[in-house]
Amino acid sequence: MPTLIPIADPDDVRLEPYRAVRERDLVGRQGLFIAEGEVVLRMLLAQTRHAPVSLLLAEKRLAKLEPLIAGLAPEAPVYLAPQAVMDAVVGFPIHRGILALARRAEPLDPAALLAAQPTPALVLALVGIANHDNMGGLFRNAAAFGAGAVLLDAGCCDPLYRKAIRVSVGAALTTPFARLAPGEDLVGLLRSQGFEPLALSPRAETALADLARPARAAVIVGPEGPGLPDDLLARCRRVGIPMASGVDSLNVAVAAALALHHLRFVARG
């Protein structure tokens, strides 16, 4: 069993990593991240890449969670606080009553991650995704439709931001991802590992329904509004999703879900 530590004082220094969670999330946590909620906690404790450091639970949640946290290492303490104390520490009403502090795994190398994918393979590549809700949704879809990895360019936001993890329902913790360095050539990297880059764009040359499945496929999506850069589109096969007249575009996570589903379950090689 882990070490259970009752906390009665919201100023207890041992809870410093959990203090003012939103503000701390924005300035960065130097190799750590916060996970929130029971489903996400289950995902965190089931995987092995990211190491739990400690838990902060509302006292009322302990009885239900005891079987789940029983295998937590003794060096990862579980702090137990009354709901009011936990709210005061976190800085807002934390109705789920469950937070975990974890240490990030070492970053994966993008080329090595791609090289490790089997054939056939499906990956998702993200360019300039700055919205954490979209990031979480994209990771959830990648997991749901069997993408073996997610690549992020240097302009993407953090998949391990608390809100992104929550929206992903923990998939950001379990789906392998790697971030490219600023200026690194995404399309060139994909091609060097045998992946065909398929860029989702309204300026399409192929409708999604007509797309055959490449042996190694990479679905590339960009930010809503500007979309993918022209120079990237010029080097990829451009794939579009037909829509009703008068509709400009889909949410990026929805568009990615349709493309991943098609390539995973519908398209034939």
BAFI-3210 file (N, C-alpha, C; in Angstrom, 3 decimals, decimal comma, padded with zeros to 6 digits):
// residues 269
n [1|2|3|4|5|6|7|8|9|10|11|12|13|14|15|16|17|18|19|20|21|22|23|24|25|26|27|28|29|30|31|32|33|34|35|36|37|38|39|40|41|42|43|44|45|46|47|48|49|50|51|52|53|54|55|56|57|58|59|60|61|62|63|64|65|66|67|68|69|70|71|72|73|74|75|76|77|78|79|80|81|82|83|84|85|86|87|88|89|90|91|92|93|94|95|96|97|98|99|100|101|102|103|104|105|106|107|108|109|110|111|112|113|114|115|116|117|118|119|120|121|122|123|124|125|126|127|128|129|130|131|132|133|134|135|136|137|138|139|140|141|142|143|144|145|146|147|148|149|150|151|152|153|154|155|156|157|158|159|160|161|162|163|164|165|166|167|168|169|170|171|172|173|174|175|176|177|178|179|180|181|182|183|184|185|186|187|188|189|190|191|192|193|194|195|196|197|198|199|200|201|202|203|204|205|206|207|208|209|210|211|212|213|214|215|216|217|218|219|220|221|222|223|224|225|226|227|228|229|230|231|232|233|234|235|236|237|238|239|240|241|242|243|244|245|246|247|248|249|250|251|252|253|254|255|256|257|258|259|260|261|262|263|264|265|266|267|268|269]
n.u [000,844|000,426|001,855|-000,281|-001,190|-002,666|-003,928|-004,542|-004,159|-004,299|-002,050|000,061|003,332|003,992|002,136|002,741|003,265|000,672|-000,568|-002,531|-003,283|-004,040|-002,567|000,068|000,153|000,230|002,702|004,507|005,964|008,467|009,340|007,369|003,863|000,312|-002,349|-005,839|-008,803|-010,748|-010,805|-008,589|-006,604|-006,649|-005,660|-003,109|-001,913|-001,914|-000,125|003,416|005,378|005,350|006,050|004,281|004,342|003,126|-000,112|-003,074|-005,923|-009,401|-010,805|-013,188|-013,016|-011,333|-012,122|-013,322|-011,192|-009,154|-008,557|-007,481|-005,211|-003,631|-001,326|000,508|003,736|005,605|007,158|005,712|003,696|000,309|-001,728|-004,294|-007,123|-009,671|-012,522|-012,854|-010,328|-008,761|-009,879|-009,089|-006,320|-005,924|-007,176|-009,602|-012,965|-012,578|-014,194|-013,977|-012,145|-009,679|-006,336|-003,192|000,324|002,865|005,881|007,314|008,044|011,182|011,750|010,679|012,423|011,619|012,200|013,025|010,708|008,917|010,255|009,942|007,362|005,013|004,335|001,324|000,937|-000,322|-000,236|-000,589|-000,086|000,594|000,260|000,948|-001,115|-002,721|-004,685|-005,806|-008,044|-008,621|-006,216|-006,383|-008,673|-007,711|-005,733|-007,335|-008,847|-006,785|-006,009|-008,426|-008,754|-006,595|-004,065|-000,595|001,221|001,810|002,891|004,247|004,627|006,949|005,354|003,091|000,853|001,135|000,680|000,537|-000,491|-002,763|-005,542|-005,590|-004,875|-007,090|-009,257|-008,476|-009,121|-007,164|-005,676|-003,511|-001,531|-000,885|-000,608|002,074|004,170|006,029|008,017|008,889|011,904|012,297|011,878|012,416|011,942|008,921|007,482|009,580|010,754|008,692|008,494|011,042|010,845|009,143|006,453|003,400|002,513|-000,540|-002,410|-004,944|-007,248|-009,313|-008,689|-008,553|-007,200|-008,031|-010,914|-011,887|-013,414|-012,602|-010,060|-007,427|-005,775|-002,593|000,396|001,921|000,726|000,318|-001,644|-002,098|-002,821|-003,821|-004,075|-007,340|-008,902|-006,366|-005,273|-003,198|000,201|000,999|003,367|003,802|001,477|001,918|003,696|002,456|-000,077|-003,207|-006,113|-009,614|-012,725|-015,866|-018,578|-021,765|-023,292|-022,243|-020,982|-017,983|-015,795|-014,641|-014,361|-011,025|-010,354|-012,547|-012,374|-009,924|-010,643|-012,497|-010,828|-008,891|-010,538|-011,506|-009,124|-008,349|-010,491|-012,080|-010,922|-009,239|-006,204]
n.v [-001,195|002,301|005,209|006,873|010,140|012,306|015,589|018,690|021,380|023,931|025,345|023,650|022,737|020,505|020,215|021,937|021,519|021,230|023,608|026,391|025,388|025,970|028,294|027,393|025,389|026,912|028,246|026,206|023,040|021,931|019,268|017,765|016,833|017,367|015,180|014,593|013,391|010,304|008,405|009,188|008,872|006,089|005,345|006,495|004,999|002,524|002,538|002,590|004,415|007,113|008,301|008,113|010,597|011,665|011,665|013,604|013,502|013,994|013,299|011,841|010,281|008,175|005,520|004,285|004,346|002,864|000,099|000,651|002,269|000,649|-000,621|001,386|002,811|002,968|005,265|007,209|009,317|009,491|012,084|013,058|015,021|017,126|018,131|020,942|021,882|020,828|022,221|024,822|024,654|023,952|026,025|026,310|024,940|021,589|019,267|016,597|015,618|014,343|014,305|013,860|013,964|013,641|012,378|013,264|011,028|010,395|012,293|010,983|010,013|011,317|010,067|007,515|006,630|006,473|004,580|002,337|001,558|-000,881|-002,612|-003,060|000,477|003,235|006,619|009,765|013,133|016,331|019,791|022,891|022,877|024,513|024,602|023,254|021,650|020,663|019,301|017,273|015,923|015,012|013,174|011,343|010,370|009,309|007,132|005,713|004,870|003,370|004,526|004,309|006,124|009,587|012,500|015,696|019,036|021,757|023,892|023,047|022,735|021,450|018,017|016,899|018,750|019,529|019,841|018,918|016,233|015,386|015,790|013,997|011,663|010,278|009,163|010,597|009,878|007,311|006,893|006,773|009,586|012,086|015,021|017,292|019,123|022,727|023,887|021,397|018,991|017,809|016,390|015,332|013,695|011,820|010,614|009,511|007,367|005,723|006,466|007,600|010,902|012,309|014,961|016,724|018,848|021,562|022,157|019,877|017,043|014,496|012,813|011,801|009,428|008,107|007,355|005,120|002,718|003,377|001,423|002,375|004,969|008,440|010,701|014,099|017,015|020,438|023,704|025,044|027,367|028,894|026,511|023,985|024,818|026,234|025,381|022,913|021,522|021,361|019,324|017,025|014,445|015,720|015,529|015,537|016,137|015,762|018,054|019,447|022,027|025,357|024,984|025,528|024,152|021,412|020,764|020,261|017,922|016,307|016,038|014,680|012,323|011,188|010,685|008,934|006,803|005,975|005,093|003,090|001,267|001,197|001,822|000,167|-001,498]
n.w [000,000|-000,669|000,985|003,121|003,759|005,855|005,373|006,759|006,660|004,364|003,687|003,854|003,105|001,669|-000,278|-002,289|-005,153|-006,069|-005,709|-006,718|-009,355|-012,074|-012,713|-012,309|-014,247|-016,565|-016,514|-016,590|-015,586|-015,279|-016,238|-015,020|-014,694|-014,292|-013,656|-013,906|-012,397|-012,198|-014,357|-015,881|-013,958|-013,674|-016,184|-016,048|-013,969|-015,117|-017,193|-018,101|-018,831|-017,885|-014,684|-011,658|-009,124|-006,826|-005,173|-004,770|-002,995|-002,405|000,730|000,702|-001,565|-001,161|-000,320|-002,578|-004,331|-003,219|-004,050|-006,580|-006,125|-004,670|-005,583|-005,863|-005,672|-002,582|-002,338|-003,582|-002,280|-000,978|-000,568|001,590|001,845|003,310|001,341|001,189|001,898|-000,157|-002,357|-001,688|-001,906|-004,609|-005,953|-007,193|-007,306|-007,117|-008,271|-009,011|-007,234|-007,410|-008,059|-009,652|-009,524|-011,857|-013,402|-016,454|-019,128|-020,799|-023,767|-026,943|-029,902|-033,042|-035,601|-034,821|-033,570|-035,721|-037,286|-035,754|-036,143|-037,331|-040,472|-042,107|-041,239|-039,339|-038,668|-036,948|-037,705|-036,453|-036,991|-035,821|-033,864|-031,450|-029,538|-026,543|-026,068|-028,638|-029,029|-027,066|-028,022|-030,491|-029,725|-028,410|-030,560|-032,132|-030,565|-030,526|-033,164|-033,780|-034,406|-034,445|-033,480|-032,663|-034,201|-033,514|-034,564|-033,903|-033,211|-031,903|-029,067|-025,665|-025,232|-022,721|-021,027|-018,443|-019,104|-021,745|-021,398|-019,909|-021,728|-023,657|-022,429|-021,111|-023,179|-024,122|-022,411|-023,052|-025,797|-027,953|-028,580|-030,384|-030,634|-033,163|-033,881|-034,023|-037,318|-038,414|-040,988|-041,591|-043,629|-045,155|-043,217|-042,758|-045,304|-045,490|-043,811|-045,102|-045,111|-046,519|-046,864|-046,028|-046,415|-044,839|-046,305|-047,518|-050,113|-051,957|-053,742|-053,770|-052,763|-049,500|-049,377|-051,639|-051,187|-051,233|-049,094|-048,049|-047,458|-045,347|-043,694|-043,127|-041,572|-041,833|-040,092|-039,589|-037,940|-037,147|-039,281|-040,494|-041,496|-043,057|-044,007|-047,247|-048,512|-047,350|-048,096|-050,830|-051,074|-050,364|-050,617|-051,109|-049,259|-049,093|-047,338|-048,350|-047,953|-046,931|-048,881|-048,314|-045,905|-044,321|-043,055|-040,949|-037,403|-036,290|-034,880|-035,400|-038,197|-038,399|-037,087|-038,891|-041,093|-040,012|-039,210|-041,721|-042,968|-041,244|-041,066|-043,393|-045,983|-048,671|-049,445]
ca.u [000,000|001,173|001,810|-001,411|-000,815|-003,754|-003,563|-005,621|-003,788|-004,084|-000,722|001,073|004,314|004,065|001,178|003,153|003,067|-000,753|-001,115|-002,872|-003,003|-004,156|-001,444|001,276|000,100|000,570|004,120|005,320|006,217|009,826|009,415|006,251|002,546|-000,825|-003,446|-007,048|-009,983|-010,581|-010,472|-007,213|-005,742|-006,543|-004,746|-001,765|-001,370|-001,825|000,985|004,725|006,353|005,346|006,088|003,547|005,167|002,250|-001,538|-003,846|-007,303|-010,395|-010,975|-014,369|-012,735|-010,373|-012,682|-013,512|-009,936|-008,150|-008,046|-006,717|-003,920|-002,937|-000,015|001,353|005,001|005,613|007,795|004,740|002,696|-001,069|-002,192|-005,743|-007,555|-011,090|-012,808|-012,616|-008,876|-008,287|-010,300|-008,264|-004,980|-005,956|-007,548|-010,952|-013,653|-012,100|-015,295|-013,563|-011,442|-008,568|-005,224|-001,928|001,528|003,662|007,092|007,300|009,046|012,135|011,153|010,991|012,986|010,596|012,589|013,016|009,312|008,358|010,925|009,461|005,993|004,951|003,686|000,867|001,001|-001,099|000,163|-001,216|000,893|-000,084|001,013|000,410|-002,320|-002,457|-005,827|-005,651|-009,212|-008,386|-005,113|-006,912|-009,553|-006,896|-005,120|-008,404|-009,164|-005,651|-006,100|-009,649|-008,687|-005,421|-002,815|000,484|002,041|001,453|004,003|003,875|005,663|007,392|004,339|001,949|000,793|001,606|-000,336|000,479|-001,177|-003,832|-006,803|-005,434|-004,939|-008,471|-010,082|-008,067|-009,526|-005,952|-004,953|-002,232|-000,557|-000,608|-000,267|003,436|004,272|007,343|007,953|009,967|012,625|011,930|012,447|012,598|011,103|007,961|007,196|010,793|010,910|007,698|008,871|012,270|010,457|008,208|005,062|002,819|001,861|-001,890|-002,754|-006,362|-007,378|-010,435|-008,140|-008,173|-007,123|-008,664|-011,931|-011,564|-014,099|-011,905|-008,662|-006,957|-004,936|-001,171|000,927|002,303|-000,018|000,398|-002,660|-001,552|-003,832|-003,310|-004,995|-008,561|-008,700|-005,325|-005,009|-001,801|000,933|000,992|004,550|003,615|000,443|002,466|004,541|001,654|-001,343|-004,218|-007,326|-010,716|-013,946|-017,001|-019,546|-022,934|-023,064|-022,266|-020,197|-016,590|-014,826|-014,949|-013,401|-009,850|-010,402|-013,570|-011,813|-008,913|-011,342|-013,054|-009,738|-008,302|-011,507|-011,517|-007,900|-008,246|-011,579|-012,847|-010,104|-008,526|-004,886]
ca.v [000,000|003,558|005,956|007,796|011,275|013,273|017,006|019,540|022,781|024,203|025,929|022,612|022,888|019,279|020,324|023,036|021,260|021,269|024,915|027,246|024,475|026,593|029,198|026,584|024,718|027,859|028,620|025,010|022,252|021,418|017,824|017,130|017,235|017,040|014,401|014,898|012,560|008,870|007,682|009,522|008,226|004,669|005,258|006,810|003,906|001,311|002,630|002,490|005,402|008,284|007,793|008,891|011,170|011,722|011,872|014,422|013,033|014,355|012,155|011,059|009,430|007,121|004,168|003,742|004,278|002,040|-001,005|001,177|002,817|-000,299|-000,971|002,566|002,670|003,687|006,582|008,142|009,463|009,875|013,094|013,039|016,303|017,453|018,781|022,388|022,101|020,565|023,345|025,978|024,418|023,928|027,354|026,277|023,736|020,417|018,359|015,205|015,262|013,435|014,854|013,139|014,596|012,591|012,805|012,942|010,140|011,033|012,482|009,999|010,534|011,134|009,084|006,188|006,256|006,058|003,361|001,222|001,197|-002,049|-002,413|-001,682|001,395|004,468|007,605|011,084|014,215|017,580|020,992|024,145|022,709|025,300|024,521|022,038|020,791|019,955|018,360|016,118|015,197|014,346|011,994|010,361|009,760|008,482|005,870|004,997|004,312|002,536|005,165|003,809|007,212|010,956|013,434|017,092|019,986|022,591|024,882|022,453|022,840|020,292|016,982|016,548|019,795|018,861|019,826|018,056|014,846|015,100|015,662|012,769|010,551|009,550|008,639|011,302|009,187|005,959|006,906|007,317|010,781|012,722|016,398|017,677|020,344|023,849|023,829|020,032|018,721|016,756|015,578|014,587|012,649|010,778|009,881|008,741|006,151|004,967|006,880|008,533|012,005|012,606|016,229|017,079|020,232|021,826|022,198|018,475|016,381|013,190|012,751|010,772|008,176|007,466|007,159|003,771|002,688|003,094|000,480|003,201|006,203|009,504|011,740|015,369|018,052|021,709|024,484|025,542|028,729|028,947|025,204|023,609|025,751|025,915|024,634|021,533|020,931|021,115|018,126|015,914|014,156|016,500|014,735|016,357|015,507|016,500|018,537|020,123|023,363|026,455|024,658|025,802|023,156|020,660|020,820|019,480|016,584|015,549|015,712|013,635|011,082|010,611|010,167|007,773|005,709|005,484|004,354|001,919|000,290|001,239|001,832|-001,058|-001,216]
ca.w [000,000|-000,618|002,234|003,188|004,601|006,021|005,308|007,272|006,469|002,934|003,490|004,035|002,027|000,870|-001,382|-003,158|-006,588|-006,404|-005,387|-007,861|-010,458|-013,397|-012,918|-012,439|-015,544|-017,623|-016,492|-016,804|-014,377|-015,285|-016,339|-014,336|-015,180|-013,436|-014,239|-013,137|-012,559|-011,974|-015,579|-016,228|-012,968|-014,040|-017,329|-015,574|-013,169|-015,923|-018,134|-017,441|-019,303|-017,021|-013,306|-010,646|-008,050|-005,654|-005,424|-003,842|-003,085|-001,405|001,643|000,342|-002,715|-000,842|-000,231|-003,920|-005,062|-002,545|-004,880|-007,699|-005,719|-003,786|-006,112|-005,993|-004,951|-001,300|-002,458|-004,147|-001,213|-001,268|000,375|001,773|002,395|003,177|000,063|001,281|001,897|-001,519|-003,191|-001,347|-002,438|-006,073|-006,412|-007,759|-006,826|-007,842|-007,967|-009,161|-006,007|-007,727|-008,824|-009,555|-010,051|-012,494|-014,101|-017,874|-019,697|-021,694|-025,101|-027,969|-031,144|-034,082|-036,608|-034,203|-033,335|-037,000|-037,723|-034,939|-036,511|-038,214|-041,765|-042,336|-040,102|-039,420|-037,673|-037,042|-037,586|-036,094|-037,340|-035,292|-033,040|-030,251|-028,636|-025,747|-026,275|-029,888|-028,828|-026,359|-028,919|-031,504|-029,113|-028,162|-031,846|-032,547|-029,831|-030,897|-034,514|-033,948|-034,833|-033,609|-032,954|-033,024|-034,354|-033,317|-034,940|-032,790|-032,878|-031,214|-027,615|-024,916|-025,007|-021,307|-020,268|-017,686|-019,833|-022,908|-020,925|-019,513|-022,926|-024,345|-021,564|-020,765|-024,335|-024,255|-021,566|-023,541|-027,220|-028,109|-029,404|-030,459|-031,126|-034,056|-033,550|-034,898|-038,653|-038,907|-042,157|-041,276|-044,810|-045,465|-042,212|-043,030|-046,517|-045,237|-043,102|-045,929|-044,898|-047,461|-046,144|-046,496|-045,782|-044,926|-046,750|-048,432|-051,479|-052,075|-055,033|-053,598|-051,714|-048,508|-049,703|-052,757|-050,809|-050,922|-047,899|-048,238|-046,474|-044,193|-043,949|-042,121|-041,708|-041,352|-039,895|-039,097|-037,109|-037,759|-039,792|-041,530|-042,074|-043,263|-044,873|-048,671|-048,912|-046,918|-048,950|-052,161|-051,040|-049,845|-051,271|-050,423|-049,098|-048,622|-046,830|-048,920|-046,965|-047,475|-049,407|-047,362|-044,711|-044,664|-042,598|-039,740|-036,313|-036,689|-034,285|-036,135|-039,506|-038,197|-036,746|-040,116|-041,917|-039,349|-039,299|-043,100|-043,262|-040,367|-041,159|-044,635|-047,192|-049,038|-050,004]
c.u [000,880|001,055|000,672|-001,095|-001,992|-003,211|-004,760|-005,391|-003,535|-002,725|000,403|002,028|004,406|003,116|001,544|002,957|001,602|-001,356|-001,358|-002,606|-003,027|-002,968|-000,138|001,307|000,590|002,055|005,032|005,715|007,560|009,890|008,315|004,941|001,489|-001,859|-004,645|-008,158|-009,691|-010,169|-009,018|-006,243|-005,575|-005,575|-003,308|-001,149|-001,236|-000,636|002,317|005,716|006,479|005,182|005,270|004,497|004,375|000,814|-002,089|-005,311|-008,168|-010,678|-012,120|-014,114|-011,897|-010,967|-012,828|-012,188|-008,899|-007,675|-007,164|-005,319|-003,100|-001,531|000,920|002,598|004,981|006,232|006,902|003,611|001,322|-001,518|-003,718|-006,172|-009,065|-011,326|-012,498|-011,136|-008,319|-008,654|-009,419|-006,860|-004,967|-006,313|-008,883|-011,631|-013,274|-013,066|-014,892|-012,794|-010,255|-007,547|-004,005|-000,829|002,400|004,858|007,032|008,380|010,020|011,508|011,598|011,561|011,988|010,958|012,547|011,595|008,657|008,959|010,396|008,044|006,001|004,445|002,582|000,900|000,181|-000,630|-000,575|-000,134|000,160|000,832|000,299|-000,865|-002,062|-003,567|-005,776|-006,856|-009,050|-007,268|-005,599|-007,809|-008,783|-006,231|-006,165|-008,760|-008,030|-005,702|-007,294|-009,525|-007,329|-004,197|-001,696|001,330|001,443|002,734|003,481|004,993|005,954|006,347|003,130|002,016|001,108|000,501|-000,477|000,068|-002,427|-005,134|-006,727|-005,512|-006,380|-009,366|-009,729|-008,529|-008,318|-005,164|-003,623|-001,139|-000,096|-000,247|001,117|003,429|005,688|007,182|009,167|010,639|012,149|012,642|012,646|011,542|010,189|007,746|008,410|011,021|009,947|008,105|010,111|011,984|009,360|006,750|004,614|002,106|000,540|-002,385|-004,240|-006,493|-008,631|-009,979|-007,622|-008,047|-007,793|-009,717|-011,612|-012,191|-013,389|-010,466|-008,382|-005,983|-003,479|-000,688|001,347|001,755|000,143|-000,650|-002,121|-002,689|-003,186|-004,366|-006,234|-008,361|-007,630|-005,067|-003,519|-001,104|000,956|002,190|004,473|002,587|000,996|003,267|003,775|000,515|-002,433|-005,547|-008,416|-011,902|-015,127|-018,029|-020,722|-022,569|-023,166|-021,501|-018,723|-015,657|-015,359|-013,959|-012,259|-009,870|-011,428|-013,029|-010,786|-009,572|-011,896|-011,950|-009,122|-009,240|-011,512|-010,295|-007,797|-009,274|-012,251|-011,963|-009,422|-007,198|-004,805]
c.v [001,247|004,199|006,970|008,889|012,240|014,702|017,828|021,022|023,051|024,833|024,916|022,621|021,638|019,307|021,420|022,728|021,349|022,661|025,735|026,505|025,180|027,494|028,427|025,860|025,645|028,189|027,417|024,344|021,534|019,883|017,066|017,535|016,777|016,260|014,517|013,901|011,073|008,115|007,933|008,879|006,744|004,477|005,517|005,626|002,606|001,338|002,685|003,573|006,577|007,820|008,673|009,353|011,237|011,871|012,819|014,066|013,702|013,112|011,243|010,097|008,205|005,724|003,538|003,504|003,351|000,865|-000,518|001,611|001,853|-000,616|000,208|002,414|003,486|005,080|007,612|008,322|009,842|010,838|013,090|014,325|016,410|018,235|020,271|022,709|021,886|021,710|024,564|025,842|024,588|025,292|027,425|025,010|022,519|019,266|016,892|014,709|014,344|014,173|013,968|013,986|013,483|013,208|012,339|011,918|010,951|011,173|011,387|010,695|010,284|010,062|007,674|005,706|005,781|004,731|002,139|000,788|-000,009|-001,647|-003,461|-000,850|002,637|005,395|008,909|012,131|015,542|018,767|022,204|024,019|023,372|025,224|023,193|021,105|019,988|018,930|017,098|015,275|014,434|013,097|010,924|009,629|008,868|007,126|005,047|004,289|003,698|003,200|004,747|004,883|008,541|011,769|014,854|017,976|020,901|023,608|024,342|022,686|021,481|019,253|016,586|017,727|019,160|018,755|018,917|016,592|014,480|014,900|014,390|011,513|009,646|009,031|009,346|010,655|007,865|005,898|007,502|008,563|011,330|014,092|016,690|018,953|021,474|023,741|022,439|019,720|017,535|015,830|014,731|013,442|011,503|009,943|009,024|007,436|005,388|005,318|007,813|009,633|012,386|013,834|016,525|018,561|020,385|021,872|020,811|018,040|015,014|013,305|011,602|009,428|007,406|007,094|005,691|003,835|002,411|002,114|001,198|004,597|007,173|010,556|013,013|016,381|019,297|022,470|024,912|027,001|028,710|027,602|024,948|024,598|025,282|025,069|023,180|020,836|020,560|019,828|016,887|015,596|014,845|015,739|015,614|015,528|016,296|016,848|019,197|021,533|024,411|026,200|024,745|024,669|022,447|021,023|019,868|018,071|015,704|015,121|014,588|012,296|010,405|009,977|008,917|006,567|005,113|004,613|003,070|000,851|000,200|001,042|000,484|-000,689|-001,606]
c.w [000,000|000,761|002,181|004,190|004,695|006,024|005,772|006,980|004,988|002,643|003,688|002,833|001,154|-000,319|-002,378|-004,650|-007,027|-006,194|-006,656|-009,169|-011,810|-013,697|-013,107|-013,779|-016,654|-017,662|-016,683|-015,503|-014,395|-015,226|-015,632|-015,015|-014,188|-014,241|-013,318|-013,434|-012,475|-013,232|-015,967|-015,237|-013,282|-015,200|-016,906|-014,846|-013,963|-016,885|-017,373|-017,854|-018,339|-015,571|-012,368|-009,535|-006,749|-006,113|-004,378|-004,050|-002,037|-000,559|001,215|-000,812|-002,361|-000,902|-001,611|-004,620|-004,432|-003,391|-006,029|-007,283|-004,870|-004,274|-006,289|-005,135|-003,667|-001,394|-003,128|-003,141|-001,750|-000,179|000,393|002,451|002,353|001,883|000,103|001,252|000,497|-002,462|-002,949|-001,922|-003,956|-006,650|-007,106|-007,246|-007,685|-007,571|-008,100|-007,934|-006,214|-008,581|-008,621|-010,153|-010,612|-013,209|-015,554|-018,221|-020,554|-023,079|-026,066|-029,202|-032,280|-035,114|-036,043|-033,952|-034,627|-037,459|-036,984|-035,299|-037,452|-039,596|-041,897|-041,058|-040,394|-038,312|-037,951|-036,831|-037,423|-036,365|-036,754|-034,499|-031,684|-029,211|-027,881|-025,859|-027,564|-029,738|-028,116|-027,237|-029,986|-030,943|-028,823|-029,450|-032,335|-031,853|-030,294|-032,239|-034,830|-034,528|-033,881|-032,978|-033,389|-033,106|-034,199|-033,843|-033,747|-032,361|-032,152|-029,712|-026,985|-024,735|-023,541|-020,430|-019,647|-018,474|-021,054|-022,501|-020,597|-020,730|-023,693|-023,621|-021,296|-021,945|-024,558|-023,416|-022,166|-025,020|-027,401|-028,993|-029,354|-031,082|-032,006|-033,556|-034,456|-036,248|-039,212|-039,964|-041,878|-042,472|-045,184|-044,496|-042,476|-044,245|-046,281|-044,515|-043,836|-045,741|-046,015|-046,687|-046,794|-045,744|-045,957|-045,253|-047,594|-049,892|-051,843|-053,528|-054,991|-052,502|-050,771|-048,881|-050,813|-052,414|-050,512|-049,754|-048,272|-047,164|-045,201|-044,448|-042,788|-042,435|-041,071|-041,253|-039,314|-038,323|-037,873|-038,157|-040,866|-042,196|-042,226|-044,201|-046,327|-049,073|-048,468|-047,813|-050,324|-052,224|-050,578|-050,805|-050,471|-050,440|-048,515|-048,170|-047,380|-047,841|-047,672|-047,926|-048,303|-046,082|-045,076|-044,298|-041,367|-038,640|-036,634|-036,107|-034,992|-037,495|-039,393|-037,891|-037,994|-040,971|-041,298|-039,427|-040,701|-043,371|-042,427|-040,696|-042,532|-045,861|-047,411|-049,688|-051,482]
res [m|p|t|l|i|p|i|a|d|p|d|d|v|r|l|e|p|y|r|a|v|r|e|r|d|l|v|g|r|q|g|l|f|i|a|e|g|e|v|v|l|r|m|l|l|a|q|t|r|h|a|p|v|s|l|l|l|a|e|k|r|l|a|k|l|e|p|l|i|a|g|l|a|p|e|a|p|v|y|l|a|p|q|a|v|m|d|a|v|v|g|f|p|i|h|r|g|i|l|a|l|a|r|r|a|e|p|l|d|p|a|a|l|l|a|a|q|p|t|p|a|l|v|l|a|l|v|g|i|a|n|h|d|n|m|g|g|l|f|r|n|a|a|a|f|g|a|g|a|v|l|l|d|a|g|c|c|d|p|l|y|r|k|a|i|r|v|s|v|g|a|a|l|t|t|p|f|a|r|l|a|p|g|e|d|l|v|g|l|l|r|s|q|g|f|e|p|l|a|l|s|p|r|a|e|t|a|l|a|d|l|a|r|p|a|r|a|a|v|i|v|g|p|e|g|p|g|l|p|d|d|l|l|a|r|c|r|r|v|g|i|p|m|a|s|g|v|d|s|l|n|v|a|v|a|a|a|l|a|l|h|h|l|r|f|v|a|r|g]
***
